């Protein structure tokens, strides 16, 4: 089985929809940790991604990306929705991705199109794509959206934990009924540019409003199935049907709180602690990071394993079809991971579980590679159609 999965990943490596490593590095090796004048959001002289960083509690490094069969990674350029200068901070995170890629040219390659993803793979490199996690990062400006696209961003998550002035979040009180008129303009501009409209984190009303407007495939960078675990961050079955009808994709996430009900209760308590610590110290502070770590140590997560992730993948396959499911682990953006998925080297264990459940090589290859590349190409095609 292990040899089978290894050969499969050589032919169809993983395209992962979401990884928060850059924010974690900023927290640990960014301006707040340096006395000297910062030259960027991450001091890459202080951390070497070419080595195994698991001892630091990080989920991601280049050796483990290779071991996990990752061929393309969307790097989140997340900044908190409460931050005072979201555009500047997001630009710094984009700069960090580009700096990281330039620092490891033998292993990483910046990619902005499906063809460039394929070219990186052919050259033996991991394609690096950029995703903006939260509409607050554009500060209600289509001009900022266009400039971030020009710098390489290829998806925009419409909200994060909080609403934007123009879109409702899954984890905030409804304010505009899904999307405002300006919110619909944001979706249209993403379509025109060829930027994926990411519906992870948004309210159900926002999902439907965006799908009513968008001419590109539906896209969820890191969400799971609500029928399996009733969490607002997961995708309900009626939306899964629309994902199928738009030829889109849901990239299943490994967040334990989105996988099991008991873990959901645990993550709700954790998020409440996040809020308390953020109000007291600010999210971009050492005290916040230390407080979160202390809470995690005092409150370990309930049991959760690879099979729980597979259950969500199989439900999305059953409702939307095998052509409409992918992987979006959310590594380095989660409080804990399922057993067997402690880092980006864990993908083979998940694929082995699916193979034991009867998935063929062709079906697994769709999950890992082909579905995501199709959605990228179809989004680019939708932009060309609008231009014409």
C-alpha positions as CSV (number, residue, x, y, z in Angstrom):
1,X,0.0,0.0,0.0
2,X,2.8,2.4,0.9
3,X,4.6,1.8,-2.4
4,X,1.3,2.3,-4.3
5,X,0.7,5.7,-2.7
6,X,4.2,6.7,-3.2
7,X,4.0,6.0,-7.0
8,X,0.6,7.7,-7.1
9,X,2.0,10.9,-5.6
10,X,4.9,10.9,-8.0
11,X,2.3,11.1,-10.8
12,X,-0.3,13.2,-9.0
13,X,1.1,15.1,-6.1
14,X,-1.0,17.0,-3.5
15,X,-2.3,20.5,-4.3
16,X,-3.1,21.8,-0.8
17,X,-5.5,24.7,-0.5
18,X,-4.4,26.4,2.7
19,X,-1.3,26.6,4.9
20,X,-0.7,29.3,7.5
21,X,3.1,28.9,7.9
22,X,3.9,32.5,7.0
23,X,1.7,33.9,9.8
24,X,3.2,31.4,12.3
25,X,6.7,32.5,11.2
26,X,5.8,36.1,11.5
27,X,4.6,35.5,15.1
28,X,7.9,33.7,16.0
29,X,10.5,35.4,13.8
30,X,8.9,38.7,12.8
31,X,9.3,42.3,13.7
32,X,7.9,41.9,17.2
33,X,10.7,39.5,18.0
34,X,13.6,41.7,16.6
35,X,15.3,44.7,18.2
36,X,16.8,45.8,14.9
37,X,14.9,47.6,12.2
38,X,12.8,44.9,10.4
39,X,13.6,44.2,6.7
40,X,10.4,42.2,6.2
41,X,7.7,40.3,8.1
42,X,9.8,37.2,8.6
43,X,13.5,37.0,9.5
44,X,14.5,34.0,7.3
45,X,18.0,34.1,8.8
46,X,16.5,32.9,12.1
47,X,14.7,29.9,10.7
48,X,15.8,27.4,8.0
49,X,12.9,25.7,6.1
50,X,15.4,23.3,4.6
51,X,15.6,21.5,7.9
52,X,13.0,19.5,9.9
53,X,11.2,22.1,12.1
54,X,8.9,19.6,13.9
55,X,10.9,20.2,17.1
56,X,9.7,23.8,17.0
57,X,6.1,22.6,16.9
58,X,5.7,23.7,13.3
59,X,3.8,21.5,10.8
60,X,5.6,22.6,7.7
61,X,9.1,22.5,6.2
62,X,10.6,21.6,2.9
63,X,11.7,18.0,3.8
64,X,8.2,17.2,5.1
65,X,6.5,18.8,2.1
66,X,8.6,16.5,-0.1
67,X,7.9,13.5,2.2
68,X,4.2,14.2,2.0
69,X,4.1,14.4,-1.8
70,X,3.0,18.0,-1.9
71,X,3.4,19.4,-5.4
72,X,1.6,22.7,-5.0
73,X,0.8,24.7,-1.9
74,X,-1.5,27.7,-1.5
75,X,0.3,29.8,1.2
76,X,-2.1,31.9,3.2
77,X,-1.1,35.6,3.6
78,X,-3.4,35.8,6.6
79,X,-3.4,38.8,8.9
80,X,-6.0,39.2,11.7
81,X,-9.2,41.0,11.0
82,X,-8.6,43.1,14.0
83,X,-5.2,44.4,12.9
84,X,-4.9,48.1,12.4
85,X,-3.2,48.2,9.0
86,X,-4.5,45.2,7.1
87,X,-3.3,46.3,3.6
88,X,0.3,46.9,4.8
89,X,0.4,43.7,6.9
90,X,-1.0,41.6,4.0
91,X,1.6,43.1,1.6
92,X,4.3,42.2,4.1
93,X,3.0,38.6,4.1
94,X,3.0,38.5,0.3
95,X,6.6,39.8,0.5
96,X,7.4,36.9,2.9
97,X,6.1,34.3,0.5
98,X,8.1,35.8,-2.4
99,X,11.2,36.0,-0.1
100,X,10.8,32.4,0.9
101,X,10.5,31.2,-2.7
102,X,13.6,33.2,-3.7
103,X,15.6,31.8,-0.7
104,X,14.9,28.2,-1.8
105,X,15.0,28.2,-5.6
106,X,15.9,24.6,-5.9
107,X,12.8,23.5,-4.1
108,X,10.2,26.2,-4.5
109,X,8.7,28.2,-7.5
110,X,6.2,31.0,-7.5
111,X,3.1,30.0,-9.5
112,X,0.2,32.2,-10.6
113,X,-1.4,30.0,-13.3
114,X,-2.2,26.3,-13.8
115,X,0.5,26.2,-16.5
116,X,3.0,27.5,-14.0
117,X,2.0,24.9,-11.4
118,X,2.6,22.2,-14.1
119,X,5.9,23.8,-15.0
120,X,7.1,23.8,-11.4
121,X,6.2,20.2,-11.0
122,X,8.0,19.3,-14.3
123,X,11.1,21.1,-12.9
124,X,11.0,19.1,-9.6
125,X,9.9,22.1,-7.5
126,X,6.9,22.7,-5.3
127,X,4.6,25.3,-6.8
128,X,3.9,28.2,-4.4
129,X,0.5,30.0,-4.8
130,X,-0.8,32.8,-2.7
131,X,-4.2,33.1,-1.0
132,X,-5.5,36.1,0.8
133,X,-7.5,34.9,3.9
134,X,-10.1,37.6,4.6
135,X,-11.7,40.4,2.7
136,X,-10.5,42.8,5.4
137,X,-7.1,42.6,3.7
138,X,-8.3,44.7,0.7
139,X,-9.8,47.4,3.0
140,X,-12.9,47.7,0.8
141,X,-10.8,48.7,-2.2
142,X,-11.0,47.1,-5.7
143,X,-7.7,48.9,-6.5
144,X,-6.0,47.1,-3.6
145,X,-7.5,43.8,-4.8
146,X,-6.1,44.4,-8.3
147,X,-2.7,45.2,-6.9
148,X,-2.6,42.1,-4.8
149,X,-3.5,40.1,-7.8
150,X,-0.7,41.7,-9.7
151,X,1.7,40.7,-6.9
152,X,0.6,37.0,-7.2
153,X,-2.5,36.5,-5.0
154,X,-4.8,34.0,-6.6
155,X,-7.6,33.6,-4.2
156,X,-9.5,35.9,-1.9
157,X,-11.4,34.5,1.1
158,X,-14.3,36.9,1.4
159,X,-14.3,37.0,5.2
160,X,-12.4,35.6,8.2
161,X,-13.7,35.4,11.8
162,X,-15.5,38.8,11.4
163,X,-17.7,40.4,8.8
164,X,-16.3,42.8,6.4
165,X,-18.4,45.9,5.6
166,X,-19.6,44.1,2.5
167,X,-19.8,40.3,3.4
168,X,-21.1,38.2,6.3
169,X,-18.8,35.8,8.1
170,X,-19.9,32.4,9.4
171,X,-18.7,33.3,12.8
172,X,-20.2,36.8,13.2
173,X,-23.7,38.3,13.5
174,X,-25.4,38.8,10.1
175,X,-25.1,42.3,8.8
176,X,-25.6,42.7,5.1
177,X,-27.6,39.5,4.3
178,X,-24.7,37.7,2.6
179,X,-23.2,40.3,0.3
180,X,-23.8,44.0,-0.2
181,X,-23.8,45.6,-3.6
182,X,-20.1,46.3,-3.2
183,X,-19.6,42.7,-2.1
184,X,-21.1,41.5,-5.4
185,X,-18.7,43.9,-7.2
186,X,-15.8,42.2,-5.4
187,X,-16.9,38.8,-6.7
188,X,-17.3,40.2,-10.2
189,X,-13.8,41.8,-10.1
190,X,-12.3,38.5,-8.8
191,X,-14.0,36.8,-11.8
192,X,-12.6,39.4,-14.2
193,X,-9.1,39.1,-12.8
194,X,-9.1,35.3,-12.7
195,X,-8.9,35.2,-8.9
196,X,-10.6,32.3,-7.0
197,X,-13.5,33.5,-4.8
198,X,-12.9,31.5,-1.6
199,X,-16.0,30.7,0.4
200,X,-14.4,29.2,3.4
201,X,-15.2,31.2,6.5
202,X,-18.3,32.9,5.0
203,X,-21.9,32.6,6.1
204,X,-24.3,30.3,4.2
205,X,-26.1,33.4,2.9
206,X,-22.7,34.7,1.6
207,X,-22.0,31.4,-0.1
208,X,-25.3,31.5,-2.0
209,X,-25.0,35.2,-2.8
210,X,-21.5,34.7,-4.2
211,X,-22.6,31.7,-6.2
212,X,-25.5,33.6,-7.6
213,X,-23.0,36.2,-9.0
214,X,-19.9,34.3,-9.9
215,X,-19.2,33.0,-13.3
216,X,-16.2,30.9,-12.1
217,X,-16.3,27.5,-10.2
218,X,-17.1,27.5,-6.5
219,X,-14.0,27.2,-4.3
220,X,-13.5,26.4,-0.7
221,X,-9.9,26.4,0.3
222,X,-10.2,24.7,3.7
223,X,-13.7,23.5,4.8
224,X,-15.3,20.2,5.5
225,X,-18.8,18.7,5.4
226,X,-21.5,20.1,7.7
227,X,-23.6,16.9,7.5
228,X,-20.8,15.0,9.1
229,X,-19.9,17.7,11.7
230,X,-22.4,20.5,12.3
231,X,-20.0,23.4,12.4
232,X,-20.8,26.7,10.7
233,X,-17.4,26.6,9.0
234,X,-18.4,23.5,7.1
235,X,-20.3,23.3,3.8
236,X,-24.0,22.3,3.9
237,X,-25.3,19.8,1.4
238,X,-27.3,22.3,-0.6
239,X,-24.1,24.3,-1.2
240,X,-22.3,21.1,-2.1
241,X,-24.8,20.6,-4.8
242,X,-24.0,24.1,-6.2
243,X,-20.3,23.3,-6.0
244,X,-21.0,20.3,-8.2
245,X,-23.1,22.3,-10.6
246,X,-20.5,25.0,-11.0
247,X,-17.7,22.4,-11.5
248,X,-16.0,23.7,-8.3
249,X,-14.1,22.1,-5.4
250,X,-14.2,21.8,-1.6
251,X,-10.7,21.3,-0.2
252,X,-11.3,19.3,3.0
253,X,-9.5,20.7,6.0
254,X,-8.0,18.7,8.9
255,X,-9.1,21.0,11.8
256,X,-10.4,18.6,14.5
257,X,-13.2,21.1,15.5
258,X,-14.6,20.8,12.0
259,X,-14.4,17.0,12.0
260,X,-16.1,15.8,15.1
261,X,-18.8,17.2,17.5
262,X,-16.7,16.8,20.6
263,X,-13.8,18.5,19.0
264,X,-16.2,21.3,17.9
265,X,-17.0,22.0,21.5
266,X,-13.3,22.1,22.3
267,X,-12.5,24.5,19.5
268,X,-15.4,26.7,20.4
269,X,-13.8,27.1,23.9
270,X,-10.5,27.7,22.3
271,X,-11.8,30.4,20.1
272,X,-13.4,32.1,23.1
273,X,-10.0,32.0,24.7
274,X,-8.5,33.5,21.5
275,X,-11.0,36.4,21.8
276,X,-10.2,37.0,25.5
277,X,-6.5,37.0,24.9
278,X,-6.8,39.2,21.8
279,X,-8.8,41.8,23.7
280,X,-6.3,41.8,26.5
281,X,-3.0,41.6,24.6
282,X,-3.7,42.0,20.9
283,X,-3.3,39.1,18.4
284,X,0.2,40.2,17.2
285,X,1.8,39.9,20.6
286,X,4.0,37.4,22.5
287,X,1.5,37.4,25.4
288,X,-1.3,36.3,23.1
289,X,0.8,33.4,21.6
290,X,2.0,32.3,25.1
291,X,-1.6,32.4,26.4
292,X,-2.9,30.3,23.6
293,X,-0.2,27.7,24.1
294,X,-0.9,27.5,27.9
295,X,-4.6,26.9,27.2
296,X,-3.8,24.2,24.7
297,X,-1.6,22.4,27.2
298,X,-4.3,22.6,29.9
299,X,-7.1,21.5,27.6
300,X,-6.0,18.7,25.2
301,X,-8.3,18.0,22.3
302,X,-10.6,15.0,22.2
303,X,-9.7,12.0,20.1
304,X,-9.5,12.6,16.3
305,X,-7.8,10.6,13.6
306,X,-7.2,10.2,9.9
307,X,-10.4,8.2,9.5
308,X,-12.4,11.3,10.6
309,X,-10.9,13.3,7.7
310,X,-11.7,10.4,5.3
311,X,-15.3,10.5,6.5
312,X,-15.7,14.1,5.3
313,X,-14.0,13.4,2.0
314,X,-16.3,10.5,1.3
315,X,-19.4,12.6,2.2
316,X,-18.4,15.4,-0.2
317,X,-17.7,12.8,-2.8
318,X,-21.2,11.2,-2.2
319,X,-23.0,14.5,-2.5
320,X,-21.0,16.6,-5.0
321,X,-19.0,13.8,-6.8
322,X,-15.4,12.7,-6.9
323,X,-14.5,15.5,-9.3
324,X,-15.3,18.2,-6.7
325,X,-13.2,17.4,-3.6
326,X,-9.6,18.2,-2.7
327,X,-7.3,18.8,0.3
328,X,-6.8,22.0,2.3
329,X,-5.1,20.9,5.5
330,X,-4.8,24.3,7.3
331,X,-1.4,23.3,8.7
332,X,0.3,25.8,11.0
333,X,-3.1,27.5,11.4
334,X,-4.7,24.9,13.7
335,X,-4.5,24.4,17.5
336,X,-4.1,20.6,17.0
337,X,-4.1,18.1,14.2
338,X,-5.7,14.6,13.9
339,X,-3.6,11.6,15.0
340,X,-1.6,10.6,11.9
341,X,-1.6,14.0,10.4
342,X,0.9,15.9,12.6
343,X,2.4,17.7,9.6
344,X,2.5,18.1,5.8
345,X,4.2,14.7,5.6
346,X,1.0,13.1,6.7
347,X,-0.9,13.1,3.4
348,X,0.2,9.5,2.4
349,X,-1.5,8.2,5.6
350,X,-4.7,9.8,4.6
351,X,-4.5,8.5,1.0
352,X,-3.7,5.0,2.4
353,X,-6.9,5.2,4.4
354,X,-8.9,6.1,1.3
355,X,-7.3,3.3,-0.7
356,X,-8.3,0.8,2.0
357,X,-11.8,2.1,1.6
358,X,-11.8,1.2,-2.1
359,X,-10.7,4.4,-3.8
360,X,-8.9,3.7,-7.1
361,X,-5.7,5.4,-8.1
362,X,-7.6,7.5,-10.7
363,X,-10.0,8.7,-8.0
364,X,-7.2,9.6,-5.5
365,X,-5.3,11.4,-8.3
366,X,-8.4,13.6,-8.8
367,X,-8.5,14.4,-5.1
368,X,-4.8,15.3,-4.9
369,X,-4.0,17.0,-8.2
370,X,-6.4,17.0,-11.1
371,X,-9.5,18.6,-9.5
372,X,-7.6,21.6,-8.2
373,X,-5.8,22.1,-11.5
374,X,-9.1,22.0,-13.4
375,X,-10.6,24.6,-11.1
376,X,-7.6,26.9,-11.6
377,X,-7.9,26.5,-15.4
378,X,-11.6,27.0,-15.4
379,X,-11.3,30.2,-13.3
380,X,-8.7,31.5,-15.8
381,X,-11.0,30.6,-18.7
382,X,-13.9,32.5,-17.0
383,X,-11.7,35.6,-16.8
384,X,-10.8,35.3,-20.5
385,X,-14.5,35.0,-21.3
386,X,-15.3,38.1,-19.4
387,X,-12.4,39.9,-21.1
388,X,-13.8,38.9,-24.5
